Amino acid sequence: MRTLDWEDGAVVTIDQCALPHQEITLRVRTVDELIDAIKRLAIRGAPALGIAGAFGVAIAARTHLSDADRPLGEAAARADAERLASARPTAVNLRWGVEQALASLGDGPDAVLATALRLMDEDDRMNHQATVNAADVIVGLCPDRPLRLLTHCNAGALATAGLRGTALGAVFELAERGLVEFVIVDETRPLLQGARLTAWELGRAGIPHRLSVDSAAASLMARGLVDCVVVGADRITANGDVANKIGTYGLAVSAAYHGIPMVVVAPESTVDEQLKDGALIEVEERDADEVRQVLGMPVAPEATEAFNPAFDVTPAELVTAVVTEARVMRSEKAAAGRTAR
């Protein structure tokens, strides 16, 4: 099944908050329901958010453009679209998907839905090509051996509308070529997307993997257990800086120190050419209870204040390559650093 689809006037998706213990299907029929699903991370992952944003505009168009007053209906649909685009500020794909669908608003609800469905189909094609490209890059960086790969957060099918994913899709591609020894899965605190989602996807695919606490990553690199770090992205700026799940920056620093390549896999829609560098990215700050609790169980005194940025920004010089369906962006500084070691 697709992670995200359209059926009978509703966005149909798996509730990622319930995984891995329950596989619950959501049917989202209103913009408010969709915003709630996005904010609580029932729908998450940059490519998936782009498709969800487009489907949300389709819902808004079906809701408001039936009004007799067409200008008023369009204004209401655009207001809903803006609320949706602002639901999570860091991932550029959400606003991108909304804007793609809004471009068809003047042609009516059916045209908006057709745009959203086209984006969903293109997501499959683009991500598949990106994963093949990334696997080729990784083989070039780490030739002639089965690989020990380290992942962070979840960039598999659950993070897209399709069946493959981005960074985790590259792992699947390498596994199909017989080139994966095992995958180290960062648990990804505070919401455990690695433990709950990536381990679930790898288990279903039969790919050998081991779950690890985030803080063990540098030690595992020092022990020679990591050949390559492979992650997705929520926004990539014009200079190649990468916003991804909190903890990615630390992985990049450790990988650079140990001379280990770090490869980012994402669709072109994640590249934001309008932002010069990562300093301009708005980093989402989430509820402190996500840190004070683990799966609803308190682990700190209730009054404890907490930092909870959902993302961090990795400078381009720490990223070996950013791979999309259309290109490979390589950092000369990162390559020079590996050569020096």
C-alpha angles and dihedrals in degrees: 000000000000117000088228128021145152121245131166096338096317139097106241116203143151113256102241092192089069098050138140096019098042132028103210122176117215124204108201115195105164136052090238091054090049093050089050092050091050096046094049090045097244081131113034142144123087100258092044091050090054092055092042089052091053092048089049090058088050089055091048091049092050090048100047110023092068087072116110090233102070098188090050091048093050091049091052092048091050091049090054090047092054092050088051095047090052096050092097115014105193103059106077093198093073094061090038091057092046092051093047090055094042089059087070096045094101090059094057139254096302091055091050091051091048089055092050092049090049091052090050092053092046089052090065093050097043096047093047091053092045091053092050090048092048093048089053091050092049092049088052091052096043107027133179103018144075107265136237103210128189121208133187128205115341125303098159133108089300089065093053138044093251145060105271117039131209118267093011088045087061088054090052090050091051091047090053087055090052092247104121121093093175143323124235108215116205107217089225108218140243099029098021099229089159095050096040103034113017094045088048092053094045091048092053089050093049093236115151111248143159127209116229136183111251093243092060095064098091091047091051089051091051090052091055095248097125124069098171140002113223121189141157128232141228096200134003117195128217093265093050100260110150130217112200140144115318109274096042093101091055091050090051092052092049093045092050091050091051095043093245119147119242117206125191118201121195141135121264088253088071092060109094106198089178092071115072096203145346095273087076096056116109107228114211115235112205135199115300090226088073086068098035091053137045113211090336096313116117113240099170136040109285094241094053113123116224143192112230112173108167094209143023132203122242115203115240093242090066093053117084095198141351109210126196133165089268108037151003116236112199128193113226090197092054091049091049091051093053091047091051091056 
